[in-house]
Amino acid sequence: MKLIDLLGPIRELHAQIREAVVAAFARRELEELSSVARDEEGDTLYAVDRVGDSVLLEFFEKASLDEAVVLIAEGLEPDGKIVVPRTASENDAAFRIVIDPIDGTRGAMYQKRSAWILTGVAPNRGTDTSLRDIELAVQTEIPLIKQHLSDAVWAFSGGPVEAERTNRLTGEACPLKLQPSSAATIEHGFATIARFFPGARDELAAIDEEIVRAALGPSPKGKALCFEDQYICTGGQLYELFSGRDRFVADLRPLMAPLLSARGFPLGICVHPYDVCTELIARELGVVITDAYGAPLSAPLDVGSDVSWIGYANENIRRQIEPLLREALRRRGLWS
């Protein structure tokens, strides 16, 4: 089985999950789908997550793949991983497929903003397989029920990136061109350090303020030099970089562990590898994606590792922001 043979089935799976989730939101009350289904160590699973997990499992149980694959997803029991077909062993598998059936559950279950289905495929290198090994990435938008258009984008390592926009009411699809921002500065653009959850918001906001002030200077009276977008969905944040709407995004939550420990708090929920498994698409479009220390993402394909990531729309934005971010982290003892 070749990698390209998986693109069609994965796109079909995404379409099925998208339709099932949108239909569930249309049928059921918001409070029903936003109830907690299971509270796990890595994240909380809400009732709507069950919809995506159910479609995922049924799809692969029925799929006619030529070779075995390892599926990795948060809702899979017992440890976020299964081999398909079930009779095969992990060593038999040709590929490891990491999936987030609904990335951005919180925003979607309150019908605030689109969620995304994310999938990354890597040749099976056992437990050493990492984000760096992903050679096919696909992500598909789960629109709000009041929204009829849904975007999908996919890429193989080495390109090209392809995308399309589908009218979910008529089924009509048309090609979509994605272009990251070519701006040389964050001025008059969206630049964000993620701080979705309580615990260390004050420190993350302080880092944000330091960087922006150092890059652009103080805002003139009555003006705003740049803006932020706390899109509570890693796939959504990546898409904003793909499409030129954001110029800088950083999610540094794992670095806050020492600070939280000093305050007597544990580290809360962070990005996991399945949340950022489509960063290949960003890189193929020219977006610069690194970890907190400027290196390529290399977390293992599991459901528990915490991941810091930074996205710069282009190398000029990286040159403007990266030294300032490093200095802000170094001053706090968070970068060495």
Buried (B, 14 or more C-beta within 10 A) or exposed (E): EEBEEBBEBBBEBBBBBBBBBBEBBEEEEEEEBBEEBEEEEBBEBBBBBBBBBBBBBEBBEEBEBEBBBBBBBBBBEEEBBBBBBEEBEBEBBBBBBBBBBBBBBBBBBEBEBBBBBBBBBBEBEEEEBBBEBBBBBBBBBBBBBEBEEBBBBBBBBEEEBBBBBBEBEEEEEEEBEBEBBEBBBBBEBBBBBBBBEEBBEEBBEBBBEBBBEBBBEEEEEEEEBBEBBEBBBBBBBBBBBBBBBBBBBBBBBBBBBEBBEEEEBEBBBBBBBBBBBBBBBBBBBBBBBBBBEEEEBEBBBBBBBBBBBBBBBBEBBBEBBBEBBBBBBEEBEBBE
